[in-house]
Amino acid sequence: MLLALLVILIVLLVVLPLIGLALWALITIAFVGLIIGGIARLVLPGTHRIGFWLTVLLGWIGSLIGGFLGQHVAHTSWFPTVLLEIAAAALLIALYSASQSRSMLGGSRRRALR
C-alpha cells in the first residue's frame, strides 16, 4: 500500500509537471512560429503560396536562427533579437517561395517544349 502511494506521489509531483512543461513548450513554439511567420509574410512584398503550417514552421525556424544570432552571436537586447527573428523567418519564406516558383516555372517550360 505504501509503495502504491509512493508511485502515485511520484507521478503527481514529477511526471505530470514534466508533461505539462512539454505541452506548454509545444504551445509556445507554435504560437511564436505563428506570430513570427505571420509578421515575416507581412514584411515580404507580393503573394506567397505557402500554407498555414509551413508558415508556422518557417516562422519557428526563423525565430530559432534569429534568436541565436541576436542573443549569442551579436549579444543584443530583446528588440533587435526579435527583428533578427523576423528577418530570418522572412528570408526563409522568401527562399522557399522562390524555390517553389522556380520549380513551377521549370515544369511549365518542360511541358511547353514537348
N, C-alpha and C positions, 0 to 999 in steps of 0.2 A: 504494500500500500504506500509506503514511504517512497519507494522507487518510482511509482507511478506519479505521485505528486511532484517529485523532483523533475521528471521528464516534462510534465505539463508546465512547470515553472520555467524550465529552460526554453521550451517552445514559446511561451508567452513573453519572456524577457529578452530572448536572444534572436530566435528565428523570425518571429513576426516583425520586429523593428527592422531587421535586415531586408526582409521582403518589402516592407514599406519604403525604405530608403531606395531600393532598386526601382520600385514603381514610381516614386517621386522623381528619380533621376530620368527615367524614360519620359515622363510627362514634361519635365523641364526641357529636355533635349528637343522634344517635338515642338514645344512652344517657341523656344529660341530659334530653331530652324525655320519655323513658320514666319516669325517676325523678321529675322534677318533675310531670309529668302524673298519675302514679300517686298521689303524695302529695296533689296537689290534689283528685283524686277521693275520696281517703280523708277529706279535711277536710270536703268538702261533704256535707251530710246527704241522705238519700234515694238513689234509684237514678237513674242517668243512662244514657240509651240512646244512647251513642256507642261507636263501635268502637275497637279497639286502635290503629290507625294515626291516627285522629283524636285520640285521647288523646295520642299521642306528638307529633303536630303542634301541638296546642294547648299542650301542656307546653313544647315548644321555643319557641314564640312567646311564651308567658308568661315563660319564662326569659330571653329576649332583652329583653322590655319591663321586667321586674323588675330584671334586671341593669343595664340602662341607667339606670333610675331610682335604684337604690341606689348605683352607682358614680359616675355623672356628674352626677346632679341633687342627691341627698342627701349624697353623699360619705361613705357609711357603710362599716363594715368588712364582712367576708365573711358573718358570720352574719345581720345584718339584711338584707343583699342577698339571701341565699338565702330568707329569709322573704318578702321582696318578690316574688321569682320565683315562689314557691309561691302567694302571694296573687293575683298577676296571672294565673297559669295557672288557679287556681280560679275567678276571675272570668270568664275566657274560657269555661271549661267550663260554668259556670252560665248565662252568656248564651246559649251555643249550645243547651244543654238546654232553656232557656226558649223559645227561638225554635222549636225542634223541637216542643215540646209545644203551643205556640200554633198551629202550622200543622196539627198532627194534630187539635186540637180544632176548628179552623175547618173542616177537611174533613168531620168527622163532623157538625157543625152544618149544613153545606150539604146533606149527604145527608138529614138528618132533616127539613129544610124542604121537600124535594121531595116 
